Amino acid sequence: SSPMPFYYNRLMMERYGLIPRGLPSPSEGESAPTAPKPATSTSTNEISVVTMKCRGLNLKKYDPSANNKLAYAVEDELQSSPLFDRKETK
């Protein structure tokens, strides 16, 4: 008999990411779920925490509260962004 192509081997498909996470493998014979479950990522390529240091100009000679206004404006923009967790953005 001829060798089986890699794309028919369930273990090879899982190893090389040919089967999307959360979906049953073709050999299991289960029906696909109606709504995908949120995947808990264990990937080392996912960024979960970003630490930022912002450096700016001293604006006190123009307005005594300008430095604080700028810092709070940046914080408000980050907190209102859907890309950041509002509770964790400080």
N, C-alpha and C positions, 0 to 999 in steps of 0.2 A: 504494500500500500504506500501511497505517497505521503510525505510529511504534511501535517496539519498546518495551515497558515496561522501566523501569530494572532490574527484578528478573530480567530475562532476560539482561542484559548482565553478563558475568563481570567485566569491569574495574570497573564501577560497584559490583558486589557486594563486590569486594575492597576498593575504596576506602572504602566506608562500613561495613565490618566485618560484612557479612551472611554471609560465609563464615568459619567459625571457623578460627583459625590451626592449621596442622598437618594439616588435612583437605584432600583433593584438591578442586579446583573441579568443579562439575557437568559442565562441558564436557570435562574430561580423560578421563572414562570409566574411571578406575581404581577398583578396589575399596577400600573403607575399610580402614585398618590395624587389626589386631586390638587392639593396645595403643597408646595415644597416647604419643608421645615427649615428654619434658619440654621445654617451650618455653623457649628462651633469650629472656628478656624484653629488649627494647630500648626499652620504653616509658619515657617521661619521668615517668610517674605512679607508678612503682614506687619504694618507699623501700628502699634497700639498707643504709644505715648510719644509726644513731641515736646521737647523743651525749647522755648524760644527766648532769646535775649535780644531786645530791641535797643538800638542805640540811636539817639536823636540829638537834636540841637537844644540848647537851653533857650527857651522862649520867654523867660521871666522878664526880660527887658521890654518886651512888647505887651505882655499881660501877665500879672503875677500868678494867675491860675492856669496859664496856658499849658504847662507841662502836665498837670493833673488832667485837664480836659482832654489832651491828646491821648494819654495813657488809658483813660476810661473809654474814649471813643474806640480805640483799638480793641479793648476787651469786649465792649458791646458788640462790635462787628463779628468777632470770633464766636461769641456766644450765640449770636443770631444765625450763624452759618449752620446748615444741616450737616456739614462735614465734621463738626466738633460736638462733643458732649457738653451741653450747657452746664451741668453740675460739676464737671471736672475742669472746666476752663477757668483759670484764675489769673 
